[in-house]
């Protein structure tokens, strides 16, 4: 294998150009699938691809592909990431994987010419699920896992269905099945780490071995509203007190399970919400994660058992509503070895990591050999305006990506 030259300044410029689309007053960026900012960003990505000599197409769900056509052309090696963002997110989540993929294909085309197999870069739609909650819609459509009925049933907060939003940007929801592909030989995704490990260890890159499984649910604790001054502590059914104990219990169970298990309560609402009223109702979320679905299932069950015990001792009612369970995935060991070898060729250090966040790679992994490459995130920050990766780190990742793609497709 031979390393490739990639200009860090050009990558930083392309990331910044995408970041200006959907920019928010406080420095964050918001692009939700099929909204005007997404359309503008899609068109810019198409131009970036075409300017590098790639043939460009948009599939039936809105995924954008840039192709470096192969002499054989029957099989395709794919790279890329997602174009949508979380609300008020950063410039690098998803976008860097697209920009680095374009840079890698440009380096291949410039230095090695036409490949044997097709090499493509993709910009996926609706990975984050921010607008519709239809997580991984683009990658699910690619593997034939998008249900056409979902497009009509799933709506955003304004009541607009996925199907209606697709039509508004010139896509026909009735053709979503045409987004399925059967020609893929391998998929490689470059992504920011979104955590502090690489920066903390001074490591150039992370090679992902697995992506976590995820369980998300909502809990509702119902007690009794009473006067805060006249109702003795011993006579209360305080929903917030019970919820607070449950929240701590979830955290303690995850800690007892051990890394990389996590349990997070990121949302809590209290009713009626008066400073002088004992809470009648408390509602909170649970986000539990572990790469092993069996371990995750046991963790969630143990949390539920503790919650039920707390509800009984506090004299409150508890209702748990599952929202979704997303299976993680193991990355292909052969591609992991290839990425580590490519890192060595490029003079970069590599650390093996498990991803605690979900990615399009987990959707593709059961269907096609998949590998994932992380680049460092400054201070581990992500899903916020402070999200940042040094241009030099991004360029190292793109060089390693190009080197691996060369090995696979040439």
URBELKA-V552172 format. One record per backbone hydrogen bond with DSSP energy under -1.0 kcal/mol. NH is the residue of the N-H (numbers start at 1). CO is the residue of the C=O. Records with the same first field share a line. If there is no record, write none. Layout:
NH=CO / CO
//
This chain:
11=7
12=8
13=9
14=10
15=11
16=12
17=13
18=14
19=15
20=16
21=18
24=28
27=24
29=89
30=22
35=32
39=35
40=36
41=37
42=38
43=39
44=40
45=41
46=42
47=43
48=44
49=45
50=46
51=47
53=50
54=49
55=67
57=65
59=63
64=123
65=57
66=121
67=55
68=119
71=115
72=116
73=116
76=183
77=118
78=186
79=120
81=122
83=124
85=31
89=29 / 86
95=93
96=92
98=94
99=95
100=96
101=97
102=98
103=99
104=100
105=101
106=102
107=103
108=104
109=105
110=106
111=107
112=108
116=409
117=409
118=75
119=68
120=77
121=66
122=79
123=64
124=81
133=129
135=133
137=126 / 134
138=125
140=136
141=137
142=138
143=139
144=141
145=140
150=147
153=149
154=150
156=160
159=156
162=154
163=151
165=161
166=162
167=163
168=164
169=166
170=167
171=166
175=172
176=173
178=175
179=176
180=177
181=142
185=76
187=369
188=78
189=371
191=373
193=375
200=196
201=197
203=198
205=349
206=374
207=351
208=372
209=353
211=329
212=355
213=290
214=326
215=288
216=324
217=286
218=321
219=284
220=319
221=282
222=317
223=280
224=237
228=276
231=227
235=232
236=233
239=279
242=238
243=239
244=240
245=241
246=242
247=243
248=244
249=245
250=246
251=247
252=248
253=249
254=250
255=251
256=252
257=253
258=254
261=258
262=289
264=287
269=283
271=281
277=274
278=226
280=271
281=271
282=221
283=269
284=219
285=267
286=217
287=264
288=215
289=262
290=213
296=292
297=293
298=294
299=295
300=296
301=297
302=298
303=299
304=300
305=301
306=302
307=303
308=304
309=305
310=306
311=307
312=308
313=309
314=310
316=311
317=222
319=220
321=218
323=216
324=216
326=214
329=211
331=209
332=370
336=332
337=333
338=334
339=335
340=336
341=337
342=338
343=339
344=340
345=341
346=342
347=344
348=343
351=205
353=207
355=210
362=359
363=360
364=360
365=361
367=364
368=364
371=187
373=189
374=206
375=191
378=388
380=377
381=378
387=384
394=390
395=391
396=392
397=393
398=394
399=395
400=396
401=397
402=398
403=399
404=400
405=401
406=402
407=403
408=404
409=405
410=406
//
